[in-house]
Amino acid sequence: MANTAQARKRARQAAKARAHNGSLRSRLRTAIKAVQKAVIAGDKEAAQSIFNTSMSTIDSIADKKIIHKNKAARHKSRLSAAIKGLSA
């Protein structure tokens, strides 16, 4: 347990930040799963529209440095490739 006032405050701030970052990470996973579910269902139009909204979520979370920008790019690339593969 923290002994000084400064350490107690940092512990409170860290807990608050951790909860916030966790909720953002959860929102990211939900957005990715929504696109994957539409791809599995084979609905290209729905998958594309969900992907367009998910892209902004993924970029927003990467901008806040919750995930690395390359990880965000990798997710977007794989989701895009999966959607493109539906027509083939």
C-alpha positions as protocol buffer text, in pm:
chain_id: "A"
residue {
  index: 1
  type: MET
  ca { x: 0 y: 0 z: 0 }
}
residue {
  index: 2
  type: ALA
  ca { x: 116 y: 353 z: -75 }
}
residue {
  index: 3
  type: ASN
  ca { x: 261 y: 539 z: 223 }
}
residue {
  index: 4
  type: THR
  ca { x: 280 y: 899 z: 103 }
}
residue {
  index: 5
  type: ALA
  ca { x: 1 y: 1128 z: -12 }
}
residue {
  index: 6
  type: GLN
  ca { x: 166 y: 1151 z: -354 }
}
residue {
  index: 7
  type: ALA
  ca { x: 181 y: 773 z: -390 }
}
residue {
  index: 8
  type: ARG
  ca { x: -182 y: 736 z: -280 }
}
residue {
  index: 9
  type: LYS
  ca { x: -289 y: 992 z: -540 }
}
residue {
  index: 10
  type: ARG
  ca { x: -86 y: 819 z: -814 }
}
residue {
  index: 11
  type: ALA
  ca { x: -248 y: 487 z: -718 }
}
residue {
  index: 12
  type: ARG
  ca { x: -595 y: 645 z: -746 }
}
residue {
  index: 13
  type: GLN
  ca { x: -507 y: 799 z: -1082 }
}
residue {
  index: 14
  type: ALA
  ca { x: -362 y: 472 z: -1211 }
}
residue {
  index: 15
  type: ALA
  ca { x: -677 y: 282 z: -1114 }
}
residue {
  index: 16
  type: LYS
  ca { x: -897 y: 540 z: -1287 }
}
residue {
  index: 17
  type: ALA
  ca { x: -682 y: 534 z: -1604 }
}
residue {
  index: 18
  type: ARG
  ca { x: -675 y: 154 z: -1604 }
}
residue {
  index: 19
  type: ALA
  ca { x: -1055 y: 137 z: -1589 }
}
residue {
  index: 20
  type: HIS
  ca { x: -1089 y: 392 z: -1870 }
}
residue {
  index: 21
  type: ASN
  ca { x: -832 y: 219 z: -2090 }
}
residue {
  index: 22
  type: GLY
  ca { x: -1001 y: -114 z: -2026 }
}
residue {
  index: 23
  type: SER
  ca { x: -1334 y: 20 z: -2144 }
}
residue {
  index: 24
  type: LEU
  ca { x: -1174 y: 157 z: -2460 }
}
residue {
  index: 25
  type: ARG
  ca { x: -1001 y: -175 z: -2526 }
}
residue {
  index: 26
  type: SER
  ca { x: -1334 y: -352 z: -2477 }
}
residue {
  index: 27
  type: ARG
  ca { x: -1498 y: -114 z: -2728 }
}
residue {
  index: 28
  type: LEU
  ca { x: -1220 y: -200 z: -2975 }
}
residue {
  index: 29
  type: ARG
  ca { x: -1275 y: -574 z: -2937 }
}
residue {
  index: 30
  type: THR
  ca { x: -1651 y: -531 z: -2976 }
}
residue {
  index: 31
  type: ALA
  ca { x: -1605 y: -333 z: -3298 }
}
residue {
  index: 32
  type: ILE
  ca { x: -1374 y: -598 z: -3442 }
}
residue {
  index: 33
  type: LYS
  ca { x: -1608 y: -882 z: -3346 }
}
residue {
  index: 34
  type: ALA
  ca { x: -1904 y: -705 z: -3506 }
}
residue {
  index: 35
  type: VAL
  ca { x: -1724 y: -695 z: -3842 }
}
residue {
  index: 36
  type: GLN
  ca { x: -1610 y: -1056 z: -3809 }
}
residue {
  index: 37
  type: LYS
  ca { x: -1965 y: -1166 z: -3730 }
}
residue {
  index: 38
  type: ALA
  ca { x: -2096 y: -993 z: -4044 }
}
residue {
  index: 39
  type: VAL
  ca { x: -1820 y: -1154 z: -4252 }
}
residue {
  index: 40
  type: ILE
  ca { x: -1903 y: -1499 z: -4117 }
}
residue {
  index: 41
  type: ALA
  ca { x: -2271 y: -1439 z: -4198 }
}
residue {
  index: 42
  type: GLY
  ca { x: -2163 y: -1362 z: -4556 }
}
residue {
  index: 43
  type: ASP
  ca { x: -2334 y: -1023 z: -4568 }
}
residue {
  index: 44
  type: LYS
  ca { x: -2084 y: -806 z: -4755 }
}
residue {
  index: 45
  type: GLU
  ca { x: -2288 y: -484 z: -4747 }
}
residue {
  index: 46
  type: ALA
  ca { x: -2349 y: -506 z: -4372 }
}
residue {
  index: 47
  type: ALA
  ca { x: -1987 y: -600 z: -4310 }
}
residue {
  index: 48
  type: GLN
  ca { x: -1869 y: -299 z: -4513 }
}
residue {
  index: 49
  type: SER
  ca { x: -2094 y: -54 z: -4329 }
}
residue {
  index: 50
  type: ILE
  ca { x: -1994 y: -193 z: -3988 }
}
residue {
  index: 51
  type: PHE
  ca { x: -1629 y: -185 z: -4096 }
}
residue {
  index: 52
  type: ASN
  ca { x: -1655 y: 184 z: -4187 }
}
residue {
  index: 53
  type: THR
  ca { x: -1778 y: 273 z: -3838 }
}
residue {
  index: 54
  type: SER
  ca { x: -1528 y: 36 z: -3676 }
}
residue {
  index: 55
  type: MET
  ca { x: -1238 y: 201 z: -3858 }
}
residue {
  index: 56
  type: SER
  ca { x: -1297 y: 529 z: -3677 }
}
residue {
  index: 57
  type: THR
  ca { x: -1315 y: 345 z: -3344 }
}
residue {
  index: 58
  type: ILE
  ca { x: -990 y: 161 z: -3413 }
}
residue {
  index: 59
  type: ASP
  ca { x: -813 y: 480 z: -3523 }
}
residue {
  index: 60
  type: SER
  ca { x: -942 y: 674 z: -3224 }
}
residue {
  index: 61
  type: ILE
  ca { x: -813 y: 413 z: -2980 }
}
residue {
  index: 62
  type: ALA
  ca { x: -476 y: 402 z: -3159 }
}
residue {
  index: 63
  type: ASP
  ca { x: -452 y: 783 z: -3142 }
}
residue {
  index: 64
  type: LYS
  ca { x: -498 y: 763 z: -2766 }
}
residue {
  index: 65
  type: LYS
  ca { x: -211 y: 510 z: -2758 }
}
residue {
  index: 66
  type: ILE
  ca { x: -426 y: 240 z: -2601 }
}
residue {
  index: 67
  type: ILE
  ca { x: -297 y: 11 z: -2877 }
}
residue {
  index: 68
  type: HIS
  ca { x: -1 y: 65 z: -3110 }
}
residue {
  index: 69
  type: LYS
  ca { x: -72 y: 227 z: -3445 }
}
residue {
  index: 70
  type: ASN
  ca { x: 71 y: -77 z: -3629 }
}
residue {
  index: 71
  type: LYS
  ca { x: -164 y: -308 z: -3439 }
}
residue {
  index: 72
  type: ALA
  ca { x: -455 y: -87 z: -3543 }
}
residue {
  index: 73
  type: ALA
  ca { x: -336 y: -96 z: -3905 }
}
residue {
  index: 74
  type: ARG
  ca { x: -304 y: -475 z: -3889 }
}
residue {
  index: 75
  type: HIS
  ca { x: -660 y: -515 z: -3759 }
}
residue {
  index: 76
  type: LYS
  ca { x: -798 y: -284 z: -4027 }
}
residue {
  index: 77
  type: SER
  ca { x: -604 y: -462 z: -4299 }
}
residue {
  index: 78
  type: ARG
  ca { x: -720 y: -808 z: -4196 }
}
residue {
  index: 79
  type: LEU
  ca { x: -1082 y: -700 z: -4162 }
}
residue {
  index: 80
  type: SER
  ca { x: -1069 y: -529 z: -4501 }
}
residue {
  index: 81
  type: ALA
  ca { x: -916 y: -839 z: -4661 }
}
residue {
  index: 82
  type: ALA
  ca { x: -1187 y: -1057 z: -4508 }
}
residue {
  index: 83
  type: ILE
  ca { x: -1458 y: -831 z: -4652 }
}
residue {
  index: 84
  type: LYS
  ca { x: -1293 y: -829 z: -4995 }
}
residue {
  index: 85
  type: GLY
  ca { x: -1273 y: -1207 z: -4983 }
}
residue {
  index: 86
  type: LEU
  ca { x: -1653 y: -1234 z: -4959 }
}
residue {
  index: 87
  type: SER
  ca { x: -1706 y: -1143 z: -5324 }
}
residue {
  index: 88
  type: ALA
  ca { x: -1444 y: -1387 z: -5454 }
}
